[in-house]
Protein backbone atom coordinates (compact mmCIF):
# COMPACT_ATOMS: atom_id res chain seq x y z
CA UNK A 1 0.00 0.00 0.00
CA UNK A 2 1.36 3.38 -1.01
CA UNK A 3 1.63 6.01 1.68
CA UNK A 4 -0.92 8.81 1.45
CA UNK A 5 0.61 12.22 0.97
CA UNK A 6 -0.46 15.71 0.02
CA UNK A 7 0.08 16.56 -3.63
CA UNK A 8 -0.10 20.08 -4.97
CA UNK A 9 -0.42 22.24 -8.04
CA UNK A 10 1.40 25.13 -6.42
CA UNK A 11 4.07 25.60 -9.08
CA UNK A 12 1.48 25.85 -11.88
CA UNK A 13 -0.74 28.26 -9.92
CA UNK A 14 2.27 30.38 -9.03
CA UNK A 15 3.34 30.52 -12.69
CA UNK A 16 -0.18 31.59 -13.73
CA UNK A 17 0.26 34.64 -11.48
CA UNK A 18 3.84 35.23 -12.74
CA UNK A 19 5.16 34.89 -9.20
CA UNK A 20 8.56 33.56 -8.22
CA UNK A 21 8.95 31.32 -5.19
CA UNK A 22 10.38 34.36 -3.40
CA UNK A 23 7.34 36.48 -4.35
CA UNK A 24 4.89 33.91 -3.02
CA UNK A 25 6.98 33.37 0.09
CA UNK A 26 6.82 37.10 0.84
CA UNK A 27 3.05 37.13 0.31
CA UNK A 28 2.60 34.13 2.61
CA UNK A 29 5.10 35.23 5.25
CA UNK A 30 7.38 32.20 4.88
CA UNK A 31 10.79 31.53 3.37
CA UNK A 32 11.45 30.75 -0.28
CA UNK A 33 12.78 27.38 0.91
CA UNK A 34 9.39 26.60 2.47
CA UNK A 35 7.61 27.26 -0.83
CA UNK A 36 10.18 25.13 -2.66
CA UNK A 37 9.78 22.29 -0.16
CA UNK A 38 5.98 22.38 -0.48
CA UNK A 39 6.19 22.32 -4.29
CA UNK A 40 8.52 19.30 -4.26
CA UNK A 41 6.47 17.41 -1.66
CA UNK A 42 9.22 17.49 0.96
CA UNK A 43 7.10 19.58 3.35
CA UNK A 44 3.39 19.41 4.14
CA UNK A 45 2.00 22.84 5.02
CA UNK A 46 -0.28 23.38 7.98
CA UNK A 47 -3.94 23.94 7.20
CA UNK A 48 -3.46 27.62 8.04
CA UNK A 49 -0.55 27.98 5.61
CA UNK A 50 -2.40 26.05 2.88
CA UNK A 51 -5.39 28.39 3.19
CA UNK A 52 -3.16 31.47 3.24
CA UNK A 53 -1.28 30.38 0.11
CA UNK A 54 -4.57 29.62 -1.65
CA UNK A 55 -5.92 33.04 -0.76
CA UNK A 56 -2.76 34.77 -2.01
CA UNK A 57 -3.11 32.89 -5.32
CA UNK A 58 -6.88 33.55 -5.58
CA UNK A 59 -7.59 29.80 -5.50
CA UNK A 60 -9.61 27.42 -3.38
CA UNK A 61 -7.48 25.12 -1.21
CA UNK A 62 -8.75 22.04 -3.07
CA UNK A 63 -7.59 23.58 -6.36
CA UNK A 64 -4.01 23.62 -5.04
CA UNK A 65 -3.78 20.62 -2.72
CA UNK A 66 -5.01 17.04 -3.10
CA UNK A 67 -4.43 13.58 -1.61
CA UNK A 68 -2.11 11.17 -3.44
CA UNK A 69 -1.74 7.47 -2.81
CA UNK A 70 -4.05 4.73 -1.55
CA UNK A 71 -6.71 6.39 0.57
CA UNK A 72 -8.74 3.18 0.71
C-alpha positions as CSV (number, residue, x, y, z in Angstrom):
1,X,0.0,0.0,0.0
2,X,1.4,3.4,-1.0
3,X,1.6,6.0,1.7
4,X,-0.9,8.8,1.4
5,X,0.6,12.2,1.0
6,X,-0.5,15.7,0.0
7,X,0.1,16.6,-3.6
8,X,-0.1,20.1,-5.0
9,X,-0.4,22.2,-8.0
10,X,1.4,25.1,-6.4
11,X,4.1,25.6,-9.1
12,X,1.5,25.9,-11.9
13,X,-0.7,28.3,-9.9
14,X,2.3,30.4,-9.0
15,X,3.3,30.5,-12.7
16,X,-0.2,31.6,-13.7
17,X,0.3,34.6,-11.5
18,X,3.8,35.2,-12.7
19,X,5.2,34.9,-9.2
20,X,8.6,33.6,-8.2
21,X,8.9,31.3,-5.2
22,X,10.4,34.4,-3.4
23,X,7.3,36.5,-4.3
24,X,4.9,33.9,-3.0
25,X,7.0,33.4,0.1
26,X,6.8,37.1,0.8
27,X,3.1,37.1,0.3
28,X,2.6,34.1,2.6
29,X,5.1,35.2,5.3
30,X,7.4,32.2,4.9
31,X,10.8,31.5,3.4
32,X,11.4,30.7,-0.3
33,X,12.8,27.4,0.9
34,X,9.4,26.6,2.5
35,X,7.6,27.3,-0.8
36,X,10.2,25.1,-2.7
37,X,9.8,22.3,-0.2
38,X,6.0,22.4,-0.5
39,X,6.2,22.3,-4.3
40,X,8.5,19.3,-4.3
41,X,6.5,17.4,-1.7
42,X,9.2,17.5,1.0
43,X,7.1,19.6,3.3
44,X,3.4,19.4,4.1
45,X,2.0,22.8,5.0
46,X,-0.3,23.4,8.0
47,X,-3.9,23.9,7.2
48,X,-3.5,27.6,8.0
49,X,-0.6,28.0,5.6
50,X,-2.4,26.1,2.9
51,X,-5.4,28.4,3.2
52,X,-3.2,31.5,3.2
53,X,-1.3,30.4,0.1
54,X,-4.6,29.6,-1.7
55,X,-5.9,33.0,-0.8
56,X,-2.8,34.8,-2.0
57,X,-3.1,32.9,-5.3
58,X,-6.9,33.5,-5.6
59,X,-7.6,29.8,-5.5
60,X,-9.6,27.4,-3.4
61,X,-7.5,25.1,-1.2
62,X,-8.8,22.0,-3.1
63,X,-7.6,23.6,-6.4
64,X,-4.0,23.6,-5.0
65,X,-3.8,20.6,-2.7
66,X,-5.0,17.0,-3.1
67,X,-4.4,13.6,-1.6
68,X,-2.1,11.2,-3.4
69,X,-1.7,7.5,-2.8
70,X,-4.1,4.7,-1.6
71,X,-6.7,6.4,0.6
72,X,-8.7,3.2,0.7
